[in-house]
Structure formats: C-alpha cells, structure tokens
C-alpha cells in the first residue's frame, strides 16, 4: 500500500470524528489511490512488461539439467545361435578370397549337394548367450538449446508483447481520466447542492419574515386570512425545498466520500467555490484526437494485428534449432558387466513445411482481415471522437454564455424583488405579485448556481474529450 494510504488509514478514526478539508486536487489524488480500476490496470501493465521480458528471453540459449533413472526387475536372456562358418585366404592381389575346394582336373570349385561351393576349411562358432539387466540404469547431464531460425516467430511474439505493454499504459491513462471525471462531477455537484441549500435557506427566511408580518397584520385587522394562508403555503413549499436540498447534500457528500475512499459518514468541507470563469488557456489547448488514450489503444491494436500476421506466417516457414548436451550414464549391465561413461552429443533439427492443404494461406488471409477490421474500427471511432470533441467544446462555450445570462437574470430578479417589496409596503403591489417575485428570485438564483456548476463540469468533460484530463 502506498505511503499516503497508510498514513491516511492511521488517521482514519480521527478523521471520522472531525471534518475533513478537501479541495479538487486532493480529491483527485485520493480517488486515484483508492480506485480498484487503477490497481487492476496497473497490474495489467506490470504483467505486460513481464511478458515482454519473457518473450525476449526466447532469443537466448536455454540450459537445462537432465536426468534419467530406470529400474526394471526382469533380466533379459538372449542366445545367438552358432555354427560352421566358411574361411577365406589371401589372394594374389592381397585381398581375401573364399577358401574353396578346387577340382584338380577342371580347376573349378567343387560344388556340394546343396549347390554351394565346398570350402576346404570351416570355422566353428559356438552359441553366444547374452544377459541384459536394467536394474538401476541412470544418466545425468546438461543440455543446451538454441533456436537458430524460427521463421520470425520469436521476433513477432516479442514485438506483440511490447505493443501489449503500450496498450496497458494507455489503458491506465483511460482509467485515470474516467475516475478523474467522475470525481470532478461528484465534487462540483456537492458544491452546487451546498449553494442550493444556502439559496433555499435564504428563500425560507424571506418567506418566513413575510409570513410573520402578515400574521401580525392580521391581529390588528390589516391583513386578511387569505393572505396569511397564501404565505403559509409558500412557507411550507420553502421548507420542503430546503429539506430536499439538505437530503441532496447528504447524498452528494456520501457519493464524493465513496469515490475518494472515505467513510460515507465522514463530514467534509470543500475549500473551492463555484467560480464564474474557467482557465482561459483551455481554449488554446491542442484538441487533436491523437492525444486520447482510447485512440492510441485502437492504433496499437492495428500494430498488434500486423504482428499477428507475421506470427501466423512463421508457423509455415522453415525452422532451425540446435541442441547440444554433455552427460554421464551407467547401470546398464550386459553379461554382468557395467561400463559407465561420459559423452558429448550435438543435434541440429530442420523443419520445412511442404503441404498443409492450404492451412497456412487461409490462416494468413484471416489474420490480414483482422488487421483490416482494426483499421476500419479506428477510422470509424476517430470520426466519433472528433464529433465528441467538437460537441464538448460547444457545450463549454454554451456554459460560459449560460453563466453570463444567469448572472444578469439573477441581478434583474433581485432588482424586481426589491421593487415589488417596496411597492407592496406602500400598497401598490398585491401579495400574489410579491410571492411571485420571491419565487422568481429563487429560481434565478438556482439557475445561476446550476450554470456555474455546469461550467466546471463542461470544462472537465472537454479536457477528457481532448485527452488532457
């Protein structure tokens, strides 16, 4: 676990009893550290790195220790049958020639009853008995294996592993941006509802003051029961509105605590406020689609498919390997004798595919079609990504305009409420008009709060769309 997380959990009991001070950057950091998705993506990247190292090792020779042991209780007995064997003598040229019997008259070899030449002398070979014992045969040694040429399989597999490592890195970026956007949304939503609570409380206070004045005026006959009831209805609505806002604040706080890894019951205080502007440099940021992690993932997938073509092709190309070993063995008894010895062996193997009924050609075509599909997916997704970037930029521009409009509307509603209240005090305005002016003032205030929160949410969504969150 990271140092920050250890320190945080040590302080957790105190945190639960006190209010936690948070700002946007701290919330982002805590959300990333407590995210299981980031942990998974990080481990996927570590796995990709290890796989690349494993495939790289395929270039190098492999040294293995080998051993063999055999125990066979049965003893094998064999007999090589003997007999009479013909003899040979040196000839005139110094070479051996059959020592056959020559007829003095014809000077030709004497032929026996079996039609074969008769030899002057025969050698007798007795029967040979062979006893073979396999009780305790053993062998041990070292073996070295080195691939010489594998049709490009090792190179293609290593390059695929490196591409997978790049994809894992982009996947971490993608998960980070998703988590940061969710955190931003929860953070600004809580700020938005907190201001909505303030607005609802202020509205309740204003309506309550009006209701109190009307109740006092009714005691002296200067207000009707109907006026009091109208104000009482608005006051009840204000109470319900405030209660809903308070409940919404609790839910928004719990949602933010969930994302940043805090206990859901933790009280938090947000140090930021809903400003009316965004960083002006956001309009000059590069909005090229190539900055997005999901675009890069699709691009790397094309590279992966190209390496897959080479890997498939390698299965149908010649392969050459070399094996060398040195070992010591014994335990094989022949006629009771056991002769242990050490020996060196070397072997070269060549495999050349000749005919596979079109298997290689079809697999290669299928792999190339996979690459074409990946390219088409990238083209399709690129258009959608550009559309998303443009849409989010327009949304941000609209949000800026909405804040300006809401600010002016709030100023006008406040001025209208002041005028309506003054006129009501001198009897030139009805109670219904005053209550309507108060409701319009609350609505304008609420819209101004929503516009500011929407501005910051649009900013985060645009940064994510261009790959800068």
C-alpha positions, 0 to 999 in steps of 0.5 A: 500500500502506498505511503499516503494510504497508510498514513491516511488509514492511521488517521482514519478514526480521527478523521471520522470524528472531525471534518475533513478539508478537501479541495479538487486536487486532493480529491483527485489524488485520493480517488486515484489511490483508492480506485480498484480500476487503477490497481487492476490496470496497473497490474495489467501493465506490470504483467505486460512488461513481464511478458515482454521480458519473457518473450525476449528471453526466447532469443537466448540459449536455454540450459537445462539439467537432465536426468534419467533413472530406470529400474526394471526387475526382469533380466533379459536372456538372449542366445545367438545361435552358432555354427560352421562358418566358411574361411577365406585366404589371401589372394594374389592381389592381397585381398581375401578370397573364399577358401574353396575346394578346387577340382584338380582336373577342371580347376573349378570349385567343387560344388556340394549337394546343396549347390554351394561351393565346398570350402576346404576349411570351416570355422566353428562358432559356438552359441553366444548367450547374452544377459541384459539387466536394467536394474538401476540404469541412470544418466545425468547431464546438461543440455543446451538449446538454441533456436537458430531460425524460427521463421520470425516467430520469436521476433513477432511474439516479442514485438506483440508483447511490447505493443501489449505493454503500450496498450496497458499504459494507455489503458491506465491513462483511460482509467485515470481520466474516467475516475478523474471525471467522475470525481470532478462531477461528484465534487462540483455537484456537492458544491452546487447542492451546498449553494442550493441549500444556502439559496433555499435557506435564504428563500425560507427566511424571506418567506418566513419574515413575510409570513410573520408580518402578515400574521401580525397584520392580521391581529390588528385587522390589516391583513386578511386570512387569505393572505396569511394562508397564501404565505403559509403555503409558500412557507411550507413549499420553502421548507420542503425545498430546503429539506430536499436540498439538505437530503441532496447534500447528504447524498452528494457528500456520501457519493464524493466520500465513496469515490475518494475512499472515505467513510460515507459518514465522514463530514467534509468541507470543500475549500473551492467555490463555484467560480464564474470563469474557467482557465482561459488557456483551455481554449488554446489547448491542442484538441487533436484526437491523437492525444486520447488514450482510447485512440492510441489503444485502437492504433496499437491494436492495428500494430498488434494485428500486423504482428499477428500476421507475421506470427501466423506466417512463421508457423509455415516457414522453415525452422532451425534449432540446435541442441547440444548436451554433455552427460554421464550414464551407467547401470546398464549391465550386459553379461554382468558387466557395467561400463559407465561413461561420459559423452558429448552429443550435438543435434541440429533439427530442420523443419520445412513445411511442404503441404498443409492443404492450404492451412497456412494461406487461409490462416494468413488471409484471416489474420490480414482481415483482422488487421483490416477490421482494426483499421476500419474500427479506428477510422470509424471511432476517430470520426466519433471522437472528433464529433465528441470533441467538437460537441464538448467544446460547444457545450463549454462555450454554451456554459460560459454564455449560460453563466453570463445570462444567469448572472444578469437574470439573477441581478434583474430578479433581485432588482424586481424583488426589491421593487415589488417589496417596496411597492407592496409596503406602500400598497401598490403591489398585491401579495400574489405579485410579491410571492411571485417575485420571491419565487422568481428570485429563487429560481434565478438564483438556482439557475445561476448556481446550476450554470456555474456548476455546469461550467466546471463540469463542461470544462472537465468533460472537454479536457477528457474529450481532448485527452488532457484530463 
